[in-house]
Amino acid sequence: MKRVRWAVPVAAATILVGVYPAPAAPATPLSGVELTTLAQATVDGIDYTTKQITIAPGGSTGWHYHRGQVFGVIRQGTLTHNRADCSLDGSYPAGAPITEGSGPDNVHVGRNLGPDPVIMWAVYVNPAGDPLSTDTPNPGCPFE
């Protein structure tokens, strides 16, 4: 009889876990980042947005991906860029161009490991109304 008493609560708990999965890990926030819109236009259902992104020393873009295309140039400082597998995608000094892959398979983070602010100009090309980026949780890397 004891087995029956425990069987019902265990079965109910099992069903609830299936219905209410554990909450997803929170996205990583921007840290020490200032965004300034330099230009914005929509042409034939495509948004073109140019931003100046300033990352303070020790700052981070947080983990994210872009649905559309991103093209940029580093104007000042050095941007350290990592992929979701924690590998270094690149270290981009002043004057260097940068592009970022599109979609959730291209999660990345940009960090300023140097003593001076990083200033980047970036052009985002997205379907009209889409967000410029989508925040994601840290994929397990030992850094933000």
N, C-alpha and C positions, 0 to 999 in steps of 0.2 A: 504494500500500500504506500510506503514511503516513496517509492520510485514514481508512482503516479502523481503524487503531490508536487514533486520537483519537475516532472516532465512538462506540465502545463506552463509554469513560469519560464522555464528554459526555452520552450517552443515559442512563447510570446516574445521573449527577448530576441530570439533569432529572427523572427519576422520583423520586429521593429528596427533592428540593425539593417536589414535589407531595405526597408522603406525609408528610413532616415539615416543615410550614410553620414560618416564623419564629415564635419565641415572642411572645405578646401582651405589650404594654407593661404594666408593673406598675401596680397601682392606686395612687392617691395616698393616703398615710396621714393620719390625724388629726394635727394639730400644735397643741399647747397647749390641748387640749380635755379637759374633765373631765365625765363623764356620771354622773348620780345618778338611780336609779329612785325615783320618788316614790310610784307606785301601779301595780299590775298586776292585771288580771283577765281571765278567759276566759269569755265568755258565748255560748252557742249557736254554738260554733265560730269565734268572733271574739276575737282578742286586743286588749285595750285597755291601752296602756302609756303612762304619763305619766313624762317624764324632765325633769330640770333639766340643761340644757346650758350649761356655762360655757366661754367661749372667751377665752383670755388675749390681751392686746394682741399683734398680729402673728400670732395663731393662725388655724387654718383647719380646717374640717370635712373637707377633702379632697373630691375629686370623687366624687359618688355619686348614686343615685336611690332612690326608695322604691316598693315594689310596692303598698303600701296608701296610705291617706290620712294626711296630717299636718296638724295645726292647731297653731298656737303663738301665744305672745305674748312680746314682748321685755320683760323686766323691768328691765334695766339696760344701758347702753351703746348702740351702734349696730351692727347687723348689715348687712354689705354682701353682697348675694346676686347671683351671676352664673349665667347660662345657659351651656350647652355651646358656643354660638356666640360666647362671650366678652362678650356684651352684659350690661349691668347690668339685672338683674331688679327690683331695688329696694334702697333704703337704709332700713332699719327702725330707728327710734329707740325709746327706752323707751316702753312703752305701746302700741306698734303691734302689730296682729295680723299673722300671716303664715300662708299656706297654701302647700303645695308640690304640684305635679302628680305623678301616679302613673305608674310605668312607665319603661322604658329610654329613651323619647323625652323624658324630663324630667330629664336629667343636670344637676346644678348643684353649686355650691360656696358655702359660707357663710364669710365672712372677717371678722375684727375688725381694721379699719384704724385704730381709735381708741386713745386712751391708757388707757382703762379696760376692765376685763373686760366682755364681753357675757354676760348671763345671760338665758336663754330657757327658758320652760316649753313643752314640746311634748307633744301627745297623738298617738300612733300608733294607727291602726285597721287591723289586718291579719288575714287568715285565720290561724287558730291555727297556731302553729309557724313561720310565715314570719319571715325576718329583718326587722329594722326598716329596714335600708338595705342597698344593694348597692354596694360600692366599684367605681370605674371609673378608668381612666387619665385623666390630663389630656387633654382633647380638642384641645390645641394652643394654649391660651391662654398669654399671656406671664406669667401669675401662677399661683400654686398654687391 
